[in-house]
Amino acid sequence: MSKPFEAQIEEAVRTAIGPQEEFVALHEPTFKGNEWEYVKECIDTGWVSPVGSYVDQFEEQIADFTGVERAVAVNNGTAALEVGLRLVGVEEGDEVLMPALTFVATANAVSYLRAVPHFVDSEWKTLGVDPEKVENYLDDIAEVRSGECYNTKTGRRIRAIVPMHTFGHPVDLDPLKDMCDQYHLEMVEDAAESLGSFYKGEHTGQWGRCSALSFNGNKTITTGGGGAILTDDEALADRAKHLTKVAKNDHQWEYHHDTVGYNYRLPNINAALGCAQLEQLPSYLENKRELARRYGKAFAEVERVNFFEEPPFGRSNYWLNAILLDGNQEGRRDDVLARLNDNDLMTRPAWKPMHKLPMYEDCPRMDVSVAESIYRRLINIPSSVFLGR
Ligand SMILES: *Cc1c(COP(=O)(O)O)cnc(C)c1O
């Protein structure tokens, strides 16, 4: 008789990651480069706060790596999204399209601006926004009047769409970009999970007017906490920098602030950590691909479950590896989660879709049945860089 389903999944995970002595986290950081040296330098010189050379260096290196003109470092990815959305013109009462299946920060960033999240469905190929389904939906409910898009059901303006690259897998951006042009929508990419992920050969984050990265402790590289706004629009980058530095005008001694700004800067000590991490990013990405390859091989042997692989048009950073249970096995998801978590293998379901959360249950949404099905069937499995060595 074959082993129980849960045991087969545990075995496949262990085959891929090899023997492990301790509890295996979902994604833990690795500090094996110049982290200590750079952080120590900040402390030794006293340059720990948001002004300092590591912030400038980090911004330049992030821009270089991602292929954008400018990167503005901020204190977390949520702040990057909030400021990005504000700068593309999202105002109080506007609707912003976003996947129902995302981390809560995407919706929160919109809420901070007193705008309204409007949830759209995902597709199986990318786990992200389904361009065709969303376009058909907009054909039904949206109308362009004097260059602006309106929801004919709610009367509100639809200002923007925030595609999110789920677990690092690139969304199909070209058709989304065409849809944005047709419907006069701004695009802000939530690229929080996709540093090192490419769409048709170009780094993600270049299709939106701007996009947001996160360097939280569980992301591909970390600054402890941190984020960045990416953009090719110099004026937008300058405004982002200004707004996130409490909107203070440069002057030798005078405190003058020209609007209500934010204190969203990234401290130099965090940027120092980021510079050291960035030096190792290419090797991290190789390790992550190797781990994904091993998972793919191990799960090829297990029936009724599939290892999720990058879409054909993209190169994923495989930030978080994922398996998808067959539809008729979705009732087993929690048994699998219990088995692996009880045996020191940290695993998680996908995020509960946004419209299932109390603060977002009344937000407008289309049919999001694919997002709901992904939520019932998906399990994230251990993905730390060191596991792929
Ligand atoms: C991590 C993440 C964020 C937010 O980043 P923080 O740095 O934690 O604020 C936003 N969106 C998605 C999809 C994320 O995974």
The ligand as an SDF file (V2000), in Angstrom:
LIG
                    3D

 15 15  0  0  0  0  0  0  0  0999 V2000
    5.8620   42.0260    1.5280 C   0  0  0  0  0  0  0  0  0  0  0  0
    4.7560   42.5610    0.6730 C   0  0  0  0  0  0  0  0  0  0  0  0
    4.3300   43.8970    0.7440 C   0  0  0  0  0  0  0  0  0  0  0  0
    4.7230   44.8690    1.7940 C   0  0  0  0  0  0  0  0  0  0  0  0
    5.9830   44.9890    2.1240 O   0  0  0  0  0  0  0  0  0  0  0  0
    6.4350   45.4230    3.6150 P   0  0  0  0  0  0  0  0  0  0  0  0
    7.8570   45.7610    3.4020 O   0  0  0  0  0  0  0  0  0  0  0  0
    6.2160   44.2400    4.4890 O   0  0  0  0  0  0  0  0  0  0  0  0
    5.6160   46.5970    4.0140 O   0  0  0  0  0  0  0  0  0  0  0  0
    3.3820   44.3350   -0.1560 C   0  0  0  0  0  0  0  0  0  0  0  0
    2.8420   43.5160   -1.0530 N   0  0  0  0  0  0  0  0  0  0  0  0
    3.1900   42.2270   -1.1380 C   0  0  0  0  0  0  0  0  0  0  0  0
    2.5500   41.3930   -2.1730 C   0  0  0  0  0  0  0  0  0  0  0  0
    4.1480   41.7060   -0.2690 C   0  0  0  0  0  0  0  0  0  0  0  0
    4.4580   40.4100   -0.3400 O   0  0  0  0  0  0  0  0  0  0  0  0
  1  2  1  0
  2  3  1  0
  2 14  2  0
  3  4  1  0
  3 10  2  0
  4  5  1  0
  5  6  1  0
  6  7  2  0
  6  8  1  0
  6  9  1  0
 10 11  1  0
 11 12  2  0
 12 13  1  0
 12 14  1  0
 14 15  1  0
M  END
$$$$
